[in-house]
Amino acid sequence: MSSHLSPKKPLDLPQRIAAGLARWRSLGRQVALSAALFLGVVIIAAAFVCAYTIPEKSVAVLTAAAGSIVGTALCCLTGPRLFQMRATSRHQTQEAAAQLLAENRRLETERDNLEREVRRLESMRLSTDRLKGVLRLALLEYDGVIKDFCHQELSNVPSDDIWGGEERHEYVGVVEASFKAFLGVDLQKVKLRPEGDTRLVISGISSEFQGLSSLAEEWKLKEVRVKKYGRPLKWGDVYKIVPNDPRLADLIIAQRRSLQERLNSGIDFSNLDAAIKNLAREMLVLLLSPLRKELAFVDGDDPAGLPLLEFLEAHNQQLDSQTRVLEEQRSSLESRASRLLGTA
């Protein structure tokens, strides 16, 4: 991941020591010059005091003149240099304050950049725990109706009718079942493969039947009947319904069970395959939007891709590593700021 943060500048300890020594030397020179200036003033004052106490006027004048000359010379030699050093010191102090302010602003800017980068990384995190609960994702609910017809021969025996022939007992059942079918995708089969730094290739999207609910049935026909046929003295076949046949309840249960097995094994929803895949792509675009990458969908299975959960776990681990590095940089930055304030 590229970063717009400025590199951390190492502390130059020798330069700091040299700067500290230079300040102490400047302070020592200022003290020496101040003492020399004060000494010049003292010499002038002492000369006039001595001249005042000397009885002879000529000696007093000479003493005052000599003291004034020496004191004035000392003041003239040290005073300008002292004032110049103080002016230079004030200028250096102002420059140091300006540099301190600029460094403080730079540190604040760098700290803000670090905090923004940490927030950006946190916004790119995806919760795999929440995703595990919806790996088999239902995307479409389909209201359907199916009709089931069952014709089953039960027995075939000679007829005891006076017309002779054969008797065949048979069951006929017609039921209409309405249901809600749930269609979707299995996210465990979806694979992701990075392509460069800004693109993800997604494969393995396939629609699947995920179950039924609200199953209701309406029986159109359910009966056991007898077919009489093959009578030499009678033309045509004769059908007769057997009321309250004891076999009817078991036959209805068997047909119902067969229908439920057909429904649970899946119905042909191939006409909805394209719609389900489009819904799955839209869902994945929304789900993976925090990654801030271009998504490219391909049909079939990509052997080089990683399963969705495995890819997201690796992605989150990478984010954790990058976040730790940024937190260490922020901690170091705060230490530098504290030291900077301590030297102010």
Secondary structure, 3 states (H helix, E strand, C coil): CCCCCCCCCCCCHHHHHHHHHHHHHHHHHHHHHHHHHHHHHHHHHHHHHHHHHCCCHHHHHHHHHHHHHHHHHHHHHHHHHHHHHHHHHHHHHHHHHHHHHHHHHHHHHHHHHHHHHHHHHHHCCCCHHHHHCCCEEEEEEEEEEEEEEEEEEEEEEECCCCCCCEEEEEEEEEEEEEEEEEEEEEHHHCEEEECCCCEEEEECCCEEEEEEEEEEEEEEEEEEEEEEECCCCCCCCEEEECCCCCCHHHHHHHHHHHHHHHHHCCCCCHHHHHHHHHHHHHHHHHHCHHHCCEEEECCCCCCCCEEHHHHHHHHHHHHHHHHHHHHHHHHHHHHHHHHHHHHC
